[in-house]
Amino acid sequence: MPETQTVWPEGVFARYATVGGSTVDLHNDTEVKERSATVASCAGCTETESVKWARWIRPGTQGYTIQSRDKGESGAREWAQAHAEKCRAMPRPTN
């Protein structure tokens, strides 16, 4: 049976398919200016992992400089991959 492509939720930059047929989505949570996080959340079992990173204004520049965002995303991707390989929760019905 062919799989149907769905539109990713706004802000999601990576998606992993679980063995149960659900997904683990990754997005950056940047609501707090000094502290940010990359969040991985499973749509099947609702387990989440948040990998924190920081951002700040560097003196003499305009705008924010991102510190460790790549490390945050890398850590969240590792968790998402490991979780997707073992999570058997089915996707929730949409109706």
C-alpha positions as CSV (number, residue, x, y, z in Angstrom):
1,M,0.0,0.0,0.0
2,P,1.5,3.4,-1.0
3,E,2.1,5.9,1.8
4,T,0.3,9.2,1.7
5,Q,2.4,12.4,2.0
6,T,1.0,14.9,4.5
7,V,2.0,18.5,5.1
8,W,4.4,18.9,8.0
9,P,3.3,21.1,10.8
10,E,4.7,24.7,10.8
11,G,8.2,24.9,12.2
12,V,9.0,21.1,11.9
13,F,12.4,20.7,10.1
14,A,12.8,17.0,10.4
15,R,10.4,14.0,10.7
16,Y,11.2,10.4,11.6
17,A,8.8,7.4,10.9
18,T,8.3,5.1,13.8
19,V,7.9,1.3,13.5
20,G,4.3,1.7,14.7
21,G,3.4,4.0,11.8
22,S,3.5,7.3,13.7
23,T,6.1,10.1,13.4
24,V,8.6,11.9,15.6
25,D,8.8,15.6,14.7
26,L,11.7,18.0,15.4
27,H,11.3,21.8,15.8
28,N,13.2,24.6,17.5
29,D,11.6,26.2,20.5
30,T,12.9,29.8,20.6
31,E,10.2,31.5,22.8
32,V,12.7,32.6,25.5
33,K,15.4,34.8,23.9
34,E,18.3,33.6,26.2
35,R,17.5,29.9,26.2
36,S,16.3,27.8,23.3
37,A,15.8,24.2,22.7
38,T,15.4,21.7,19.9
39,V,12.4,19.5,20.7
40,A,11.6,16.0,19.4
41,S,8.0,14.8,20.0
42,C,6.4,11.5,19.1
43,A,2.9,11.8,17.8
44,G,2.1,8.2,18.8
45,C,3.1,7.8,22.4
46,T,3.5,11.6,23.1
47,E,7.0,11.1,24.6
48,T,9.3,14.2,24.1
49,E,12.9,15.1,24.4
50,S,14.2,18.7,24.7
51,V,17.8,19.5,24.0
52,K,18.6,23.0,25.3
53,W,21.0,25.4,23.7
54,A,21.7,29.1,24.2
55,R,21.7,32.3,22.1
56,W,22.8,35.7,23.0
57,I,23.6,39.1,21.5
58,R,27.3,39.4,20.7
59,P,28.7,42.9,21.6
60,G,29.3,45.0,18.5
61,T,26.9,43.1,16.3
62,Q,23.2,43.3,15.4
63,G,21.0,40.3,16.1
64,Y,21.5,37.1,17.8
65,T,24.4,34.7,17.6
66,I,23.4,31.1,18.0
67,Q,25.5,29.0,20.3
68,S,25.4,25.2,20.0
69,R,22.2,25.1,17.9
70,D,23.9,22.4,15.7
71,K,24.6,20.4,18.8
72,G,21.1,20.8,20.0
73,E,19.7,19.6,16.7
74,S,22.2,16.8,16.5
75,G,21.2,15.6,20.0
76,A,17.5,15.7,19.2
77,R,18.0,13.9,16.0
78,E,19.8,11.1,17.8
79,W,17.0,10.7,20.3
80,A,14.3,10.9,17.5
81,Q,16.1,8.1,15.5
82,A,16.5,5.8,18.5
83,H,12.9,6.4,19.6
84,A,11.5,5.9,16.1
85,E,13.3,2.5,15.9
86,K,11.5,1.2,19.0
87,C,8.2,3.0,19.4
88,R,5.2,0.9,18.4
89,A,2.5,3.4,19.2
90,M,0.0,3.8,16.4
91,P,-1.0,7.2,15.0
92,R,-4.0,8.7,16.7
93,P,-7.2,8.8,14.7
94,T,-7.9,12.2,13.0
95,N,-11.7,12.1,13.2
